[in-house]
Amino acid sequence: MVIIKWTNKFSNETGYVASLSTKNKCFINTFEESEAKRYSEKSVTSLMTKLESFHETDDNDFEVITVQE
């Protein structure tokens, strides 16, 4: 399983993706790693594509982190 960490390109603020909102075309943030949504490694490519299509990559860098369950 993986979680997605974000870093704002301008403020260097960091957090984690708690969920994706396709309705609002954004990600829901959490600052707690324990609250980050766990995704399968197979879904990472499509998730990153969605984040890019939501223009979230304009202001943020995303890092995929493998977590132990």
Biopython code that builds the backbone (N, CA, C, O; Angstrom):
import numpy as np
from Bio.PDB.StructureBuilder import StructureBuilder

atoms = [
    (1, "MET", "N", (0.842, -1.184, 0.000)),
    (1, "MET", "CA", (0.000, 0.000, 0.000)),
    (1, "MET", "C", (0.882, 1.241, 0.000)),
    (1, "MET", "O", (2.020, 1.220, 0.470)),
    (2, "VAL", "N", (0.326, 2.327, -0.541)),
    (2, "VAL", "CA", (1.059, 3.581, -0.612)),
    (2, "VAL", "C", (0.176, 4.726, -0.139)),
    (2, "VAL", "O", (-1.052, 4.636, -0.154)),
    (3, "ILE", "N", (0.825, 5.794, 0.278)),
    (3, "ILE", "CA", (0.159, 7.063, 0.556)),
    (3, "ILE", "C", (0.819, 8.117, -0.325)),
    (3, "ILE", "O", (1.909, 7.906, -0.857)),
    (4, "ILE", "N", (0.149, 9.246, -0.470)),
    (4, "ILE", "CA", (0.680, 10.313, -1.314)),
    (4, "ILE", "C", (0.928, 11.550, -0.449)),
    (4, "ILE", "O", (0.014, 12.086, 0.178)),
    (5, "LYS", "N", (2.170, 11.978, -0.435)),
    (5, "LYS", "CA", (2.573, 13.185, 0.304)),
    (5, "LYS", "C", (2.671, 14.335, -0.695)),
    (5, "LYS", "O", (3.165, 14.156, -1.808)),
    (6, "TRP", "N", (2.205, 15.499, -0.299)),
    (6, "TRP", "CA", (2.332, 16.669, -1.159)),
    (6, "TRP", "C", (3.210, 17.715, -0.483)),
    (6, "TRP", "O", (3.278, 17.808, 0.743)),
    (7, "THR", "N", (3.878, 18.496, -1.324)),
    (7, "THR", "CA", (4.667, 19.643, -0.870)),
    (7, "THR", "C", (4.317, 20.818, -1.763)),
    (7, "THR", "O", (4.439, 20.734, -2.985)),
    (8, "ASN", "N", (3.881, 21.912, -1.155)),
    (8, "ASN", "CA", (3.564, 23.100, -1.927)),
    (8, "ASN", "C", (4.852, 23.700, -2.483)),
    (8, "ASN", "O", (5.819, 23.897, -1.747)),
    (9, "LYS", "N", (4.864, 23.990, -3.780)),
    (9, "LYS", "CA", (6.061, 24.486, -4.462)),
    (9, "LYS", "C", (6.476, 25.881, -3.994)),
    (9, "LYS", "O", (7.637, 26.263, -4.138)),
    (10, "PHE", "N", (5.542, 26.634, -3.440)),
    (10, "PHE", "CA", (5.830, 28.017, -3.084)),
    (10, "PHE", "C", (6.079, 28.208, -1.589)),
    (10, "PHE", "O", (6.973, 28.959, -1.196)),
    (11, "SER", "N", (5.289, 27.529, -0.757)),
    (11, "SER", "CA", (5.403, 27.717, 0.692)),
    (11, "SER", "C", (6.192, 26.602, 1.383)),
    (11, "SER", "O", (6.573, 26.729, 2.546)),
    (12, "ASN", "N", (6.434, 25.504, 0.651)),
    (12, "ASN", "CA", (7.073, 24.305, 1.208)),
    (12, "ASN", "C", (6.239, 23.633, 2.305)),
    (12, "ASN", "O", (6.744, 22.766, 3.019)),
    (13, "GLU", "N", (4.982, 24.020, 2.444)),
    (13, "GLU", "CA", (4.073, 23.344, 3.362)),
    (13, "GLU", "C", (3.878, 21.909, 2.863)),
    (13, "GLU", "O", (3.861, 21.670, 1.655)),
    (14, "THR", "N", (3.732, 20.962, 3.782)),
    (14, "THR", "CA", (3.559, 19.569, 3.384)),
    (14, "THR", "C", (2.333, 18.971, 4.063)),
    (14, "THR", "O", (1.855, 19.469, 5.083)),
    (15, "GLY", "N", (1.846, 17.904, 3.475)),
    (15, "GLY", "CA", (0.715, 17.171, 4.028)),
    (15, "GLY", "C", (0.521, 15.899, 3.231)),
    (15, "GLY", "O", (1.398, 15.480, 2.475)),
    (16, "TYR", "N", (-0.634, 15.292, 3.408)),
    (16, "TYR", "CA", (-0.931, 14.018, 2.764)),
    (16, "TYR", "C", (-2.304, 14.079, 2.121)),
    (16, "TYR", "O", (-3.153, 14.876, 2.521)),
    (17, "VAL", "N", (-2.515, 13.241, 1.131)),
    (17, "VAL", "CA", (-3.810, 13.162, 0.462)),
    (17, "VAL", "C", (-4.718, 12.254, 1.283)),
    (17, "VAL", "O", (-4.431, 11.071, 1.466)),
    (18, "ALA", "N", (-5.824, 12.824, 1.778)),
    (18, "ALA", "CA", (-6.803, 12.046, 2.533)),
    (18, "ALA", "C", (-7.828, 11.412, 1.600)),
    (18, "ALA", "O", (-8.358, 10.338, 1.885)),
    (19, "SER", "N", (-8.109, 12.096, 0.465)),
    (19, "SER", "CA", (-9.022, 11.567, -0.535)),
    (19, "SER", "C", (-8.981, 12.475, -1.757)),
    (19, "SER", "O", (-8.401, 13.560, -1.730)),
    (20, "LEU", "N", (-9.611, 12.006, -2.828)),
    (20, "LEU", "CA", (-9.756, 12.809, -4.039)),
    (20, "LEU", "C", (-11.231, 13.115, -4.235)),
    (20, "LEU", "O", (-12.083, 12.248, -4.040)),
    (21, "SER", "N", (-11.530, 14.337, -4.619)),
    (21, "SER", "CA", (-12.901, 14.724, -4.921)),
    (21, "SER", "C", (-13.009, 14.969, -6.420)),
    (21, "SER", "O", (-12.567, 16.002, -6.922)),
    (22, "THR", "N", (-13.602, 14.012, -7.131)),
    (22, "THR", "CA", (-13.769, 14.206, -8.577)),
    (22, "THR", "C", (-14.836, 15.267, -8.848)),
    (22, "THR", "O", (-14.782, 15.945, -9.874)),
    (23, "LYS", "N", (-15.799, 15.417, -7.947)),
    (23, "LYS", "CA", (-16.834, 16.447, -8.109)),
    (23, "LYS", "C", (-16.223, 17.845, -8.069)),
    (23, "LYS", "O", (-16.549, 18.699, -8.894)),
    (24, "ASN", "N", (-15.326, 18.072, -7.093)),
    (24, "ASN", "CA", (-14.708, 19.394, -6.935)),
    (24, "ASN", "C", (-13.353, 19.502, -7.625)),
    (24, "ASN", "O", (-12.736, 20.567, -7.628)),
    (25, "LYS", "N", (-12.894, 18.401, -8.207)),
    (25, "LYS", "CA", (-11.613, 18.348, -8.918)),
    (25, "LYS", "C", (-10.459, 18.865, -8.058)),
    (25, "LYS", "O", (-9.745, 19.799, -8.423)),
    (26, "CYS", "N", (-10.311, 18.215, -6.900)),
    (26, "CYS", "CA", (-9.235, 18.575, -5.977)),
    (26, "CYS", "C", (-8.948, 17.389, -5.060)),
    (26, "CYS", "O", (-9.668, 16.390, -5.071)),
    (27, "PHE", "N", (-7.892, 17.517, -4.273)),
    (27, "PHE", "CA", (-7.654, 16.509, -3.247)),
    (27, "PHE", "C", (-7.997, 17.095, -1.892)),
    (27, "PHE", "O", (-7.902, 18.303, -1.674)),
    (28, "ILE", "N", (-8.394, 16.224, -0.995)),
    (28, "ILE", "CA", (-8.686, 16.615, 0.380)),
    (28, "ILE", "C", (-7.416, 16.353, 1.188)),
    (28, "ILE", "O", (-6.841, 15.267, 1.133)),
    (29, "ASN", "N", (-7.004, 17.346, 1.920)),
    (29, "ASN", "CA", (-5.734, 17.336, 2.634)),
    (29, "ASN", "C", (-5.868, 16.844, 4.068)),
    (29, "ASN", "O", (-6.908, 16.999, 4.708)),
    (30, "THR", "N", (-4.788, 16.249, 4.552)),
    (30, "THR", "CA", (-4.611, 16.010, 5.975)),
    (30, "THR", "C", (-3.143, 16.251, 6.296)),
    (30, "THR", "O", (-2.269, 16.005, 5.465)),
    (31, "PHE", "N", (-2.880, 16.728, 7.492)),
    (31, "PHE", "CA", (-1.492, 16.927, 7.908)),
    (31, "PHE", "C", (-0.961, 15.718, 8.676)),
    (31, "PHE", "O", (0.229, 15.645, 8.986)),
    (32, "GLU", "N", (-1.851, 14.768, 8.982)),
    (32, "GLU", "CA", (-1.476, 13.587, 9.748)),
    (32, "GLU", "C", (-1.249, 12.402, 8.812)),
    (32, "GLU", "O", (-2.150, 12.015, 8.069)),
    (33, "GLU", "N", (-0.056, 11.832, 8.848)),
    (33, "GLU", "CA", (0.252, 10.677, 8.004)),
    (33, "GLU", "C", (-0.720, 9.526, 8.269)),
    (33, "GLU", "O", (-1.099, 8.805, 7.346)),
    (34, "SER", "N", (-1.118, 9.359, 9.516)),
    (34, "SER", "CA", (-2.025, 8.263, 9.878)),
    (34, "SER", "C", (-3.412, 8.415, 9.251)),
    (34, "SER", "O", (-4.148, 7.435, 9.137)),
    (35, "GLU", "N", (-3.779, 9.644, 8.840)),
    (35, "GLU", "CA", (-5.084, 9.899, 8.224)),
    (35, "GLU", "C", (-5.033, 9.865, 6.700)),
    (35, "GLU", "O", (-6.063, 10.011, 6.042)),
    (36, "ALA", "N", (-3.843, 9.672, 6.133)),
    (36, "ALA", "CA", (-3.704, 9.615, 4.677)),
    (36, "ALA", "C", (-4.372, 8.355, 4.147)),
    (36, "ALA", "O", (-4.280, 7.286, 4.751)),
    (37, "LYS", "N", (-5.036, 8.493, 3.029)),
    (37, "LYS", "CA", (-5.684, 7.338, 2.409)),
    (37, "LYS", "C", (-4.634, 6.382, 1.878)),
    (37, "LYS", "O", (-3.639, 6.795, 1.282)),
    (38, "ARG", "N", (-4.872, 5.093, 2.105)),
    (38, "ARG", "CA", (-3.988, 4.052, 1.580)),
    (38, "ARG", "C", (-4.501, 3.640, 0.204)),
    (38, "ARG", "O", (-5.680, 3.328, 0.037)),
    (39, "TYR", "N", (-3.618, 3.643, -0.759)),
    (39, "TYR", "CA", (-3.955, 3.246, -2.122)),
    (39, "TYR", "C", (-3.119, 2.037, -2.507)),
    (39, "TYR", "O", (-2.034, 1.821, -1.968)),
    (40, "SER", "N", (-3.636, 1.250, -3.446)),
    (40, "SER", "CA", (-2.838, 0.130, -3.959)),
    (40, "SER", "C", (-1.772, 0.684, -4.893)),
    (40, "SER", "O", (-1.956, 1.734, -5.508)),
    (41, "GLU", "N", (-0.667, -0.024, -4.993)),
    (41, "GLU", "CA", (0.412, 0.426, -5.876)),
    (41, "GLU", "C", (-0.041, 0.468, -7.333)),
    (41, "GLU", "O", (0.453, 1.284, -8.112)),
    (42, "LYS", "N", (-0.983, -0.411, -7.706)),
    (42, "LYS", "CA", (-1.475, -0.433, -9.089)),
    (42, "LYS", "C", (-2.280, 0.818, -9.439)),
    (42, "LYS", "O", (-2.363, 1.188, -10.611)),
    (43, "SER", "N", (-2.871, 1.471, -8.445)),
    (43, "SER", "CA", (-3.722, 2.631, -8.712)),
    (43, "SER", "C", (-2.954, 3.950, -8.777)),
    (43, "SER", "O", (-3.537, 4.980, -9.116)),
    (44, "VAL", "N", (-1.665, 3.938, -8.461)),
    (44, "VAL", "CA", (-0.883, 5.175, -8.367)),
    (44, "VAL", "C", (-0.859, 5.952, -9.682)),
    (44, "VAL", "O", (-1.021, 7.173, -9.676)),
    (45, "THR", "N", (-0.663, 5.273, -10.796)),
    (45, "THR", "CA", (-0.582, 5.970, -12.083)),
    (45, "THR", "C", (-1.863, 6.730, -12.379)),
    (45, "THR", "O", (-1.815, 7.888, -12.794)),
    (46, "SER", "N", (-3.001, 6.095, -12.170)),
    (46, "SER", "CA", (-4.272, 6.781, -12.443)),
    (46, "SER", "C", (-4.519, 7.914, -11.451)),
    (46, "SER", "O", (-5.082, 8.946, -11.817)),
    (47, "LEU", "N", (-4.104, 7.730, -10.200)),
    (47, "LEU", "CA", (-4.257, 8.798, -9.206)),
    (47, "LEU", "C", (-3.418, 10.016, -9.567)),
    (47, "LEU", "O", (-3.881, 11.152, -9.470)),
    (48, "MET", "N", (-2.190, 9.772, -9.981)),
    (48, "MET", "CA", (-1.322, 10.891, -10.356)),
    (48, "MET", "C", (-1.859, 11.598, -11.603)),
    (48, "MET", "O", (-1.746, 12.818, -11.726)),
    (49, "THR", "N", (-2.437, 10.839, -12.517)),
    (49, "THR", "CA", (-3.055, 11.436, -13.708)),
    (49, "THR", "C", (-4.228, 12.320, -13.311)),
    (49, "THR", "O", (-4.404, 13.409, -13.857)),
    (50, "LYS", "N", (-5.034, 11.850, -12.357)),
    (50, "LYS", "CA", (-6.161, 12.666, -11.886)),
    (50, "LYS", "C", (-5.670, 13.948, -11.222)),
    (50, "LYS", "O", (-6.201, 15.027, -11.487)),
    (51, "LEU", "N", (-4.668, 13.839, -10.367)),
    (51, "LEU", "CA", (-4.134, 15.038, -9.712)),
    (51, "LEU", "C", (-3.634, 16.042, -10.743)),
    (51, "LEU", "O", (-3.830, 17.248, -10.591)),
    (52, "GLU", "N", (-2.992, 15.544, -11.784)),
    (52, "GLU", "CA", (-2.511, 16.428, -12.841)),
    (52, "GLU", "C", (-3.691, 17.049, -13.591)),
    (52, "GLU", "O", (-3.662, 18.241, -13.899)),
    (53, "SER", "N", (-4.717, 16.268, -13.885)),
    (53, "SER", "CA", (-5.884, 16.801, -14.611)),
    (53, "SER", "C", (-6.652, 17.821, -13.771)),
    (53, "SER", "O", (-7.319, 18.699, -14.318)),
    (54, "PHE", "N", (-6.561, 17.707, -12.436)),
    (54, "PHE", "CA", (-7.185, 18.684, -11.538)),
    (54, "PHE", "C", (-6.313, 19.935, -11.392)),
    (54, "PHE", "O", (-6.692, 20.869, -10.686)),
    (55, "HIS", "N", (-5.155, 19.962, -12.049)),
    (55, "HIS", "CA", (-4.171, 21.060, -11.980)),
    (55, "HIS", "C", (-3.541, 21.198, -10.599)),
    (55, "HIS", "O", (-3.017, 22.257, -10.256)),
    (56, "GLU", "N", (-3.590, 20.135, -9.812)),
    (56, "GLU", "CA", (-2.967, 20.161, -8.486)),
    (56, "GLU", "C", (-1.442, 20.165, -8.595)),
    (56, "GLU", "O", (-0.759, 20.625, -7.681)),
    (57, "THR", "N", (-0.908, 19.657, -9.702)),
    (57, "THR", "CA", (0.546, 19.622, -9.871)),
    (57, "THR", "C", (1.106, 20.991, -10.245)),
    (57, "THR", "O", (2.324, 21.170, -10.272)),
    (58, "ASP", "N", (0.233, 21.962, -10.534)),
    (58, "ASP", "CA", (0.706, 23.322, -10.819)),
    (58, "ASP", "C", (1.370, 23.934, -9.583)),
    (58, "ASP", "O", (2.369, 24.645, -9.693)),
    (59, "ASP", "N", (0.811, 23.655, -8.419)),
    (59, "ASP", "CA", (1.280, 24.267, -7.172)),
    (59, "ASP", "C", (1.937, 23.288, -6.203)),
    (59, "ASP", "O", (2.550, 23.700, -5.218)),
    (60, "ASN", "N", (1.809, 21.984, -6.486)),
    (60, "ASN", "CA", (2.280, 20.974, -5.536)),
    (60, "ASN", "C", (3.122, 19.905, -6.215)),
    (60, "ASN", "O", (2.895, 19.548, -7.371)),
    (61, "ASP", "N", (4.094, 19.406, -5.472)),
    (61, "ASP", "CA", (4.838, 18.212, -5.865)),
    (61, "ASP", "C", (4.260, 17.058, -5.062)),
    (61, "ASP", "O", (3.931, 17.217, -3.886)),
    (62, "PHE", "N", (4.136, 15.899, -5.692)),
    (62, "PHE", "CA", (3.576, 14.734, -5.020)),
    (62, "PHE", "C", (4.608, 13.627, -4.955)),
    (62, "PHE", "O", (5.352, 13.393, -5.908)),
    (63, "GLU", "N", (4.644, 12.951, -3.823)),
    (63, "GLU", "CA", (5.584, 11.861, -3.601)),
    (63, "GLU", "C", (4.797, 10.639, -3.131)),
    (63, "GLU", "O", (3.989, 10.722, -2.206)),
    (64, "VAL", "N", (5.044, 9.521, -3.773)),
    (64, "VAL", "CA", (4.390, 8.264, -3.398)),
    (64, "VAL", "C", (5.263, 7.557, -2.369)),
    (64, "VAL", "O", (6.447, 7.323, -2.613)),
    (65, "ILE", "N", (4.689, 7.219, -1.229)),
    (65, "ILE", "CA", (5.421, 6.598, -0.129)),
    (65, "ILE", "C", (4.801, 5.240, 0.176)),
    (65, "ILE", "O", (3.599, 5.137, 0.420)),
    (66, "THR", "N", (5.630, 4.202, 0.159)),
    (66, "THR", "CA", (5.162, 2.860, 0.508)),
    (66, "THR", "C", (5.060, 2.754, 2.019)),
    (66, "THR", "O", (5.977, 3.146, 2.741)),
    (67, "VAL", "N", (3.931, 2.219, 2.498)),
    (67, "VAL", "CA", (3.704, 2.059, 3.929)),
    (67, "VAL", "C", (3.464, 0.580, 4.248)),
    (67, "VAL", "O", (2.963, -0.181, 3.420)),
    (68, "GLN", "N", (3.826, 0.209, 5.439)),
    (68, "GLN", "CA", (3.577, -1.152, 5.914)),
    (68, "GLN", "C", (2.182, -1.200, 6.524)),
    (68, "GLN", "O", (1.770, -0.287, 7.240)),
    (69, "GLU", "N", (1.482, -2.254, 6.235)),
    (69, "GLU", "CA", (0.119, -2.429, 6.801)),
    (69, "GLU", "C", (0.167, -3.319, 7.998)),
    (69, "GLU", "O", (-0.867, -3.586, 8.611)),
]
sb = StructureBuilder()
sb.init_structure("model")
sb.init_model(0)
sb.init_chain("A")
sb.init_seg("    ")
for serial, (resi, resn, name, xyz) in enumerate(atoms, 1):
    if name == "N":
        sb.init_residue(resn, " ", resi, " ")
    sb.init_atom(name, np.array(xyz, "f"), 0.0, 1.0, " ", f" {name:<3s}", serial, name[0])
structure = sb.get_structure()
